[in-house]
Amino acid sequence: CCYNEKTKSVPLDKITDLKLEQGCIQKCYNIQGIAVETASSMEGKPEMGLVGLYKPRAVRSMILKVRDNHGFGTLNGGKNNGTPGANPLLPQSPMAVMETKQLEDLVTQQHQTMIE
C-alpha cells in the first residue's frame, strides 16, 4: 500500500490551541482531525495537522492536560507560578511523568490503529 507520510514535532509549550476539524469527505467516513496551532501559525493555516485519529477528542484532551500540568498553558506566559513541574528545567512531579507516559501510550495506540 502506498500513502503519504510526514513527520513534524511541535513542543508542548508552543501549542496554543488544538482544534477539532472534520471536512465533507471526512464526515462521510466519520473521521476527524486535529489542527495544532501555535503563536507562529499563520491565519487559516495550522502549524501541523493530525488526521484520521481514533478518539480525537480524547487525544486533544490528553495533550492539553499534559501541556497544562507541565505549566505550559498558564496565563502568565508559562512562567513558574510556584506550581511543581511548571518549569521544564526542574524535576517533574510523579503525576506529570505518569500523564506524559499516558500520552505516549495514546499516541502509540493511534499509530497501531492506523497500521491495522
Secondary structure as GFF3:
##gff-version 3
##sequence-region A 1 116
A	DSSP	three_ten_helix	12	14	.	.	.	ID=ss1
A	DSSP	beta_strand	15	21	.	.	.	ID=ss2
A	DSSP	alpha_helix	24	28	.	.	.	ID=ss3
A	DSSP	beta_strand	33	38	.	.	.	ID=ss4
A	DSSP	beta_strand	48	51	.	.	.	ID=ss5
A	DSSP	alpha_helix	56	69	.	.	.	ID=ss6
A	DSSP	alpha_helix	94	115	.	.	.	ID=ss7
###
